[in-house]
Amino acid sequence: MSAVEMSRTDAVAVVQRIMQAGYTSDDEIDGWLDRLDRAVLVSADAALRESLPG
């Protein structure tokens, strides 16, 4: 996995931490949300590329 990609398990853990307020600062949450956002975009881009013909 590249630095941008995130496993489903990691993504779920991040969302659970956010929902449970299990973070120490706004900067920490911003970092996790940025990482999650990039991972979702990378996954969506890969899915789109796979669906395009040849």
C-alpha positions as CSV (number, residue, x, y, z in Angstrom):
1,M,0.0,0.0,0.0
2,S,1.3,3.4,-0.8
3,A,1.5,6.3,1.7
4,V,-1.9,7.6,0.5
5,E,-3.8,4.3,0.5
6,M,-5.5,3.1,3.6
7,S,-7.0,-0.3,4.4
8,R,-10.7,-0.6,5.2
9,T,-9.8,-1.6,8.7
10,D,-7.6,1.5,9.2
11,A,-10.4,3.7,7.7
12,V,-13.0,2.3,10.0
13,A,-10.6,2.8,13.0
14,V,-10.1,6.4,12.1
15,V,-13.8,7.1,11.8
16,Q,-14.5,5.3,15.1
17,R,-11.8,7.4,16.8
18,I,-13.3,10.6,15.4
19,M,-16.8,9.6,16.4
20,Q,-15.6,8.8,20.0
21,A,-13.6,12.0,20.2
22,G,-10.5,9.8,20.6
23,Y,-8.0,12.4,19.4
24,T,-5.8,14.9,21.2
25,S,-6.1,18.0,19.1
26,D,-7.7,19.7,16.1
27,D,-4.5,19.3,14.2
28,E,-4.6,15.5,14.8
29,I,-8.2,15.2,13.5
30,D,-7.3,17.4,10.5
31,G,-4.5,15.1,9.7
32,W,-6.6,12.0,9.9
33,L,-9.4,13.5,7.8
34,D,-6.9,14.6,5.1
35,R,-5.4,11.1,5.0
36,L,-8.9,9.5,4.8
37,D,-9.9,12.0,2.1
38,R,-6.8,11.2,0.0
39,A,-7.4,7.4,0.4
40,V,-11.0,7.7,-0.7
41,L,-9.9,9.7,-3.8
42,V,-7.2,7.2,-4.7
43,S,-9.7,4.3,-4.4
44,A,-12.3,6.1,-6.5
45,D,-9.7,7.0,-9.1
46,A,-8.5,3.4,-9.3
47,A,-12.1,2.1,-9.6
48,L,-12.8,4.5,-12.4
49,R,-9.7,3.6,-14.3
50,E,-10.6,-0.1,-14.0
51,S,-14.0,0.5,-15.4
52,L,-12.8,2.4,-18.5
53,P,-12.3,0.4,-21.7
54,G,-8.8,-0.5,-22.8
